[in-house]
């Protein structure tokens, strides 16, 4: 879509990039520094992020809040490397169609963890991060590339590990309130102490008109008022022992309104419950956990005599890892198992499967500069009676070399594997039917990159090639009901980067608090269609660019987020967001403006001329929020 506002946005975007390029000469004399950012996701035990042989992003809870985001999925879409996709504003699930964070343009390959525990069901691979407020989170760690060796069958393209707030040394109570247009509310109360951490959040969004439109079939969807409640609890009863609980409930509804006034609208109310519980033991060289997840979505068709939906998902399992030195090598061995079950009363009933694996990783360091890592995993998936079983050997290789104190280079390769979901295999409706003959997806990821840190520059850059066979895709060529098929080849090749610039770090003024940043990816995601012809499978580019001033008493962040060269004729977009925080009394007042220029954002859809249904889903327009937070 072309309009004057879009020209303004592109001008702003280009101006910021040009300004960053002008500042690059100032960085020539920069001094090397050592960053101590630690990740627990790049390997099975904590490691400095810079020493990992992978592209890893660590986002603190403070950074999540400073993004001005409304929930965790909203915060992560504002970071580089994700092609956000949704079916309702703020990522709200639309009848089980959940918001997603495709990695580097590839859909369906990301694994989501909470405190290292897999939360996705075997039913549809959904994860509903829209139900998790940012105030409940200590940090998020994102690993890009195949990670099936580390985390099993669902880690095809990357891993998102959400780490909840833990007890702190000093007791503290925090209260925050936030209101905005569109009937928006976001309020949080939290209590932190050495033994217990608790956080309660409430969010509200007013009703919305035309969250989606079918241009072919002449109807739109409206969203009813939405109320969300979320609770996070962490208990530290003994040394090295933690118990975590994360629960949420939200209620909303959808109305299908036809352009023809003679046709009656169709209405659905929706309730969704989610519960996560784990018990963790963490030692320097041994860790173990047991966990359980239960979620249920209830949907009622209140304008038609349709049976009510009750879609239930259950996961419970265990995981253990042990680290030791032997034969001058560093070893990690482990095992895990997960029982996954789903009961979709109106689609396919009850199904279950068991995933279990053994794992080993060995690392050798040479003269404190070169580290070589080799990992292996034997992954088993046992289906129920009559279903297919799978057994895959999943190797990985990694290398990291310290060139100077400021510069590390890395390379890795890993095999990925993912079994079809229950929805892929068994779903039955007028909209979609499963395909029980599907084969699992599998392939390799290759990546090389560099990490450079000075007092003025933080750079992470990687070139990647991700190639798979039998990627499960939706067949849109035969009209409704849709079904699934195995694409012959499915791949993406490109580059991803994160760049933070601190050009005035040694200035004796508030300029030292000013920084510039950009992150994102360029790629060429392609897949074979049902006739074996290659087509674009996802957005080719996502870019985030901004400027930030973090000081006392003022914090200000202005950024532009764009998603370009999209699949299925969807419009690209560039959205300008603003976040500000200023000390006021004993607390802080905040101002957030999402989509400052009120851009129309298509978050998913299919606008191809040959499509059986041309449709689009939309994000909110401009959302202005003001708030106040205090800690005592």
Secondary structure as UniProt FT lines:
FT   HELIX           4..23
FT   HELIX           24..27
FT   TURN            28..29
FT   STRAND          38..39
FT   STRAND          47..48
FT   HELIX           49..51
FT   STRAND          56..60
FT   HELIX           61..66
FT   TURN            67..68
FT   HELIX           72..77
FT   TURN            80..81
FT   STRAND          82..85
FT   HELIX           89..91
FT   TURN            95..96
FT   STRAND          100..103
FT   TURN            104..105
FT   STRAND          110..114
FT   TURN            115..116
FT   STRAND          117..118
FT   TURN            122..124
FT   HELIX           129..131
FT   HELIX           134..136
FT   STRAND          137..144
FT   HELIX           148..151
FT   TURN            153..154
FT   STRAND          158..164
FT   STRAND          172..180
FT   TURN            181..183
FT   STRAND          184..192
FT   STRAND          196..205
FT   STRAND          208..214
FT   TURN            215..218
FT   STRAND          219..223
FT   STRAND          226..238
FT   TURN            239..240
FT   STRAND          241..258
FT   TURN            261..262
FT   STRAND          266..282
FT   STRAND          286..301
FT   TURN            302..305
FT   STRAND          309..326
FT   TURN            327..328
FT   STRAND          329..344
FT   TURN            345..348
FT   STRAND          349..366
FT   TURN            367..369
FT   STRAND          370..383
FT   TURN            385..386
FT   STRAND          390..402
FT   STRAND          407..418
FT   HELIX           422..426
FT   STRAND          432..433
FT   TURN            436..437
FT   STRAND          441..454
FT   STRAND          457..475
FT   STRAND          482..501
FT   TURN            503..506
FT   HELIX           510..513
FT   STRAND          514..523
FT   STRAND          526..528
FT   TURN            530..531
FT   STRAND          534..536
FT   STRAND          541..550
FT   STRAND          554..564
FT   TURN            568..569
FT   STRAND          573..584
FT   TURN            585..586
FT   STRAND          587..594
FT   TURN            596..597
FT   STRAND          602..606
FT   TURN            609..610
FT   STRAND          615..618
FT   STRAND          623..631
//
